[in-house]
Amino acid sequence: MADFFSKRFGKNVWLTRHARSAMARRGVDETTLWAVIEGGQIRRKNEADLWIFMHLPGRSDNLVCAAVQESSALVVKTVMINWELEETT
């Protein structure tokens, strides 16, 4: 059973063990992660891999970012804080 469903992507969302551990260390709960996935900005690395990131009011460690692999579902590989968007050329 999926961890939750993304209406934005129309897919189930699965969290890896590593993502859950990173979330616990960084104080990011599932509700916060859901908000990032549903409302954050998207930067694609390639067809399958992407970052979803968002500034969250009340957090001093912004940006919160989920590294995600997209196929028939979204698989959250890790969750980061103090993430910086690197511009690509």
C-alpha positions in Angstrom: 0.0 0.0 0.0 1.3 3.4 -1.0 2.3 6.0 1.6 -0.1 8.5 0.1 -1.6 9.6 -3.3 -0.6 12.7 -5.2 -3.6 14.4 -7.0 -1.1 16.6 -8.8 0.7 13.7 -10.4 -2.2 11.3 -10.4 0.0 8.6 -8.8 0.7 6.8 -5.6 3.7 8.1 -3.6 6.1 5.7 -2.0 8.8 6.6 0.6 12.1 4.7 0.7 13.6 3.7 4.0 16.3 6.2 3.3 13.7 9.0 2.7 11.9 8.2 6.0 15.2 8.3 7.9 16.2 11.6 6.3 12.7 13.0 7.1 13.1 12.0 10.8 16.6 13.6 11.0 15.4 16.8 9.4 12.0 17.2 11.1 9.9 16.8 7.9 6.7 14.9 8.5 4.4 13.3 5.9 2.0 16.3 5.9 4.9 18.6 5.1 6.2 16.3 2.4 2.7 16.0 0.9 2.6 19.9 0.7 5.9 20.0 -1.1 4.9 17.3 -3.6 1.5 18.9 -4.3 2.6 22.5 -4.4 6.3 22.7 -4.9 8.3 23.7 -7.9 9.6 21.0 -10.1 13.1 20.7 -11.7 13.6 17.6 -13.9 17.0 16.0 -14.1 15.8 13.7 -16.9 12.6 11.9 -17.9 12.4 9.9 -14.7 14.3 11.8 -12.0 13.2 15.1 -10.5 13.4 17.4 -7.6 10.3 18.9 -6.0 11.1 21.9 -3.7 9.3 24.5 -1.7 9.9 27.3 0.7 7.8 26.6 3.8 6.8 29.5 6.1 7.9 29.0 9.7 11.0 26.9 8.7 14.4 28.5 8.9 16.0 25.6 7.0 14.4 26.2 3.5 14.3 25.1 0.8 12.7 21.7 1.6 13.3 19.3 -1.4 12.3 15.8 -2.3 14.4 13.8 -4.7 11.9 11.7 -6.6 11.9 9.0 -9.3 8.7 9.0 -11.4 7.4 6.0 -13.2 4.0 4.3 -12.6 4.3 5.8 -9.1 6.4 8.5 -7.4 9.3 7.1 -5.3 10.7 9.6 -2.9 14.4 8.6 -2.6 15.4 11.3 0.0 14.3 14.5 1.5 16.7 17.5 2.0 16.7 20.8 3.7 18.7 23.9 3.0 18.6 22.8 -0.6 20.0 25.1 -3.2 18.8 25.1 -6.8 21.7 24.9 -9.2 21.2 26.6 -12.5 21.9 24.5 -15.5 23.3 25.9 -18.7 
